[in-house]
Amino acid sequence: MNQFLYNFLAWINSWVGSWGIAMIVFTVLVRLVLSPLDFKSRVSMRKTTKLQPQLQALQKKYANDKDKLNAKTAELYKKEHINPLSSCLPLLLTWPILIAVFGAMRMAANEQLLIQLGQILQGKEPALEPFLWIKNLWMPDNIFNTAYPDVNTLRIIPTDQWLPWFHKLSESGLPAMLQDLNLTDASFEGSALGATVQSIVDVMKAQVPFYTKAVANTPYSVPLLGTIPVMYNGFLLLPILSAVSQIVMTKVMSGNQPQQPAANGQPNTGKFMQWFFPIFSLWICLGYSAAFALYWVAGNLVSMGQTLIINKILDNREKQAMLAGEGTVK
């Protein structure tokens, strides 16, 4: 699945000529494919929300009889033709797809980083992938990250991508700066991988002047931002946008659903999750490639648009149902 999605992403890039634009197009297409599941989930959530007053009445009436409460709750769901899991199931089905999408983008980022690494080892300026304010889409949008591949980003590349790169590099003639390292396939496997990557980067720092300058964090004054590394890759905009868009998306998605009070004095988990996801998105987008952060932001924006459209459709259906005397959303 990962390979298929990666090939599809690469095919989009071959048409649009920009990995950044390809990421956005890819994100929109993925969200469109998942939209039927999103629609089904929203319908189920609306039906469940409408039952909350009746469910709370049952909880109050049978507070001391759990068996009776469970039986009456099941009876109510059956009467209203609602499966309590129907709102969660569509979302659960989307997770394998989203995980595969993440895997495909990680494959793309790793492959491009290895291409750039090979160019640096040949003593050439690497062909970076700029997009808007970002110098290299495959490195984090961060004022503390260089635009060139560094130890931290190279270490997360798995063995199954290192080995083809190493074999291809060896077949074309291993660069002189690597010959003294006596690299073998075993160098890129298991616990040896981290030390191997560190050795390669150390060699580049010692023998490639432009790379040394790029990763040395030499102070450089930028208006409004103060002193930051010479080869800063971005301005933290995508990570910040990912958190902000996550907050807005949460409000949009829960806008027409009343906040339910916490039961038995327990803390309301809704409040926790409302802030957990934005903080999580900020943290993960700070460390991963700008391409992934771009996907996250684009995905949030598309999801917001889909939610607004779905809510509008369901609102119209509810009005028509009320006029027809049915009072339910089909």
C-alpha positions in Angstrom: 0.0 0.0 0.0 2.8 2.4 0.9 4.6 1.7 -2.4 1.4 2.2 -4.4 0.7 5.5 -2.8 4.3 6.6 -3.2 4.2 5.8 -6.9 0.9 7.7 -7.2 2.5 10.7 -5.4 5.6 10.5 -7.7 3.2 10.3 -10.7 1.5 13.5 -9.6 4.8 15.2 -9.2 5.8 14.2 -12.7 2.8 16.1 -14.0 2.9 19.2 -11.8 6.7 19.5 -11.6 6.7 20.4 -7.9 6.7 18.1 -4.9 5.0 20.8 -2.8 2.1 21.2 -5.2 2.0 17.4 -5.6 1.6 17.0 -1.8 -1.3 19.4 -1.8 -3.0 17.7 -4.8 -2.3 14.3 -3.2 -3.9 15.5 0.1 -7.0 16.7 -1.6 -7.4 13.5 -3.5 -7.0 11.4 -0.4 -9.5 13.4 1.5 -12.0 13.1 -1.4 -11.6 9.3 -1.3 -12.3 9.3 2.4 -15.2 11.7 2.2 -18.0 9.0 2.0 -16.7 7.6 5.3 -16.6 11.1 6.8 -20.1 11.7 5.7 -21.4 8.5 7.2 -19.6 9.2 10.5 -21.1 12.7 10.7 -24.6 11.4 10.1 -24.2 8.9 12.9 -22.7 11.5 15.3 -25.7 13.8 14.7 -28.2 11.0 15.4 -26.3 10.1 18.6 -26.2 13.8 19.7 -30.0 14.1 19.3 -30.4 11.2 21.8 -28.3 12.9 24.5 -31.2 14.3 26.5 -33.0 10.9 26.5 -29.7 9.1 27.5 -29.1 11.6 30.3 -32.7 11.0 31.5 -32.1 7.3 31.6 -28.8 7.7 33.4 -30.6 9.8 36.1 -33.5 7.4 36.4 -31.5 4.2 36.6 -28.4 5.6 38.3 -28.5 2.8 40.9 -29.3 0.0 38.5 -26.6 -0.5 35.9 -28.2 -3.6 34.3 -31.5 -1.8 33.8 -29.7 1.3 32.4 -27.8 -0.8 29.9 -31.0 -2.6 28.8 -32.9 0.6 28.4 -30.1 2.3 26.6 -29.9 -0.6 24.1 -33.6 -0.5 23.7 -33.5 3.3 22.9 -30.7 2.8 20.3 -32.7 0.0 18.7 -35.9 2.1 18.6 -34.1 4.9 16.9 -32.2 2.5 14.5 -28.8 3.7 15.8 -25.7 1.7 16.1 -23.6 3.4 18.9 -20.4 2.2 17.1 -21.5 3.5 13.7 -19.9 6.9 14.2 -16.6 5.4 15.2 -16.3 2.6 12.6 -15.9 4.9 9.5 -13.1 6.8 11.3 -11.4 3.6 12.3 -11.5 2.5 8.6 -9.6 5.6 7.6 -6.7 5.0 9.9 -5.0 2.3 7.8 -5.2 4.6 4.8 -3.8 7.6 6.6 -1.0 5.5 8.0 -0.2 4.3 4.5 -0.3 7.9 3.3 2.2 8.9 6.0 4.4 5.9 5.0 4.3 7.0 1.3 5.4 10.5 2.2 8.1 9.3 4.4 9.4 7.1 1.6 9.4 10.2 -0.7 11.3 12.3 1.8 13.9 9.6 2.6 14.5 8.9 -1.1 15.0 12.6 -1.9 17.3 13.1 1.1 19.5 10.2 0.0 19.7 11.7 -3.5 20.8 15.0 -2.0 23.3 13.1 0.2 24.8 11.4 -2.8 25.2 14.7 -4.6 27.0 16.2 -1.5 29.3 13.1 -1.3 30.2 13.7 -5.0 31.3 17.3 -4.0 28.3 18.9 -5.7 25.8 21.4 -4.4 22.6 19.3 -3.8 19.5 20.0 -5.8 17.2 21.2 -3.0 13.4 21.2 -3.3 12.3 24.7 -2.5 8.6 25.6 -1.8 7.4 29.1 -0.9 9.6 30.2 2.0 11.1 26.7 2.6 14.5 26.0 1.2 14.3 22.2 1.3 10.8 20.6 1.5 12.4 17.3 2.8 13.8 19.0 5.9 11.7 20.5 8.8 10.3 24.0 8.4 12.3 25.2 11.3 14.7 28.0 12.0 16.9 25.5 13.9 17.3 23.1 11.0 19.7 23.4 8.1 18.4 23.0 4.5 20.9 20.2 3.9 20.4 16.6 5.2 21.8 16.3 8.8 22.5 13.5 11.2 19.1 13.6 12.9 17.1 13.3 9.6 19.4 10.7 8.1 19.2 8.4 11.1 15.5 7.9 10.7 15.9 6.5 7.2 15.3 2.7 7.4 17.8 0.1 6.2 15.6 -0.9 3.3 16.2 2.5 1.7 19.8 2.8 2.7 20.9 -0.4 1.0 19.7 0.3 -2.5 21.3 3.8 -2.3 24.6 2.3 -1.1 24.6 -0.4 -3.8 23.9 2.2 -6.5 26.6 4.5 -5.2 29.1 1.6 -5.1 28.3 0.5 -8.6 29.0 4.0 -9.9 32.2 4.3 -7.9 32.2 4.9 -4.2 33.2 8.6 -3.5 36.8 8.9 -2.3 35.8 10.4 1.0 33.8 7.2 1.9 36.4 4.6 0.9 38.3 4.8 4.2 35.1 3.9 6.1 35.1 0.4 4.6 31.3 0.4 4.4 29.4 -2.9 3.8 25.8 -3.9 3.8 26.1 -4.7 7.5 27.1 -1.0 8.1 23.5 0.0 7.4 21.8 -2.7 9.5 20.6 -2.7 13.1 22.6 -0.9 15.7 25.4 -0.1 13.3 23.3 2.2 11.2 23.4 5.2 13.6 27.2 5.0 13.9 27.5 4.7 10.1 25.4 7.8 9.5 27.4 9.7 12.0 30.6 8.7 10.3 29.4 9.7 6.9 28.3 13.2 8.2 31.6 13.6 10.0 33.4 12.9 6.7 31.3 15.4 4.9 31.9 18.1 7.5 35.7 17.5 7.2 35.9 17.4 3.4 33.0 19.4 1.9 33.4 23.1 2.6 29.9 24.2 1.7 28.3 21.4 3.8 30.5 22.4 6.8 29.3 26.0 6.5 25.7 24.8 6.2 25.6 22.7 9.3 27.9 24.7 11.5 25.1 26.9 12.9 27.1 30.0 12.2 25.2 33.0 13.6 23.4 35.0 11.0 21.2 38.1 11.7 17.7 38.1 10.1 15.4 41.1 10.5 12.6 40.5 13.1 14.0 37.0 13.9 17.3 37.9 15.4 20.3 35.5 15.2 19.6 32.1 13.6 21.7 29.5 11.8 23.1 30.4 8.3 21.2 27.6 6.5 17.9 27.9 8.4 15.3 26.0 6.4 12.1 27.9 7.3 10.4 30.1 9.7 8.3 27.6 11.8 5.2 28.7 9.8 3.9 25.2 8.8 4.2 23.8 12.4 2.4 26.8 13.8 -0.2 26.6 11.0 -0.7 22.9 11.7 -1.5 23.7 15.4 -3.8 26.6 14.5 -5.6 24.8 11.8 -6.1 21.8 14.2 -7.7 24.1 16.8 -10.0 25.7 14.1 -10.9 22.2 12.7 -11.8 20.9 16.1 -14.1 23.9 16.7 -15.7 23.5 13.2 -16.3 19.8 13.7 -17.8 20.2 17.1 -19.6 23.5 16.3 -23.1 22.1 16.1 -22.7 19.5 18.9 -23.4 20.7 22.4 -20.6 20.0 24.9 -21.8 17.3 27.3 -21.0 17.8 31.0 -18.6 15.3 32.6 -20.2 12.5 34.4 -19.8 11.9 38.2 -17.5 14.9 38.6 -14.9 13.4 36.3 -12.8 15.8 34.2 -14.1 16.5 30.7 -11.9 14.7 28.2 -13.2 16.8 25.4 -11.3 19.8 26.7 -8.2 17.8 27.0 -8.4 16.5 23.5 -9.2 19.9 22.2 -5.7 21.0 23.2 -3.8 17.7 22.9 -4.2 17.4 19.2 -2.9 20.9 18.3 0.1 20.5 20.7 0.7 17.0 19.2 0.5 18.4 15.6 2.9 21.2 16.5 5.4 18.8 18.0 5.3 16.2 15.2 5.6 18.9 12.5 8.6 20.5 14.2 10.6 17.2 13.8 9.3 15.8 10.5 9.9 17.1 6.9 8.1 20.3 5.8 6.4 18.1 3.2 4.6 16.2 6.0 3.7 19.5 7.7 2.4 20.7 4.4 0.2 17.6 4.1 -1.0 18.1 7.7 -2.0 21.7 7.2 -3.6 21.0 3.8 -5.5 18.0 5.2 -6.9 20.1 8.1 -8.1 22.8 5.6 -9.7 20.3 3.3 -11.3 18.5 6.3 -12.7 21.9 7.5 -14.2 22.5 4.1 -15.7 19.0 3.9 -17.2 19.4 7.4 -18.8 22.7 6.5 -20.3 21.2 3.4 -21.5 18.0 5.1 -23.1 20.1 7.9 -24.9 22.2 5.4 -26.2 19.1 3.6 -27.4 17.6 6.9 -28.9 20.8 8.1 -31.0 20.9 4.9 -32.0 17.3 5.3 -33.1 18.0 8.9 -35.2 20.9 7.8 -36.9 18.8 5.1 -37.4 15.9 7.6 -39.0 18.2 10.1 -41.3 19.6 7.4 -42.2 16.1 6.5 -42.9 15.3 10.1 -40.1 12.7 10.4 -37.7 14.6 12.5 -34.6 12.5 11.8 -31.6 12.6 9.5 -31.3 9.7 7.0 
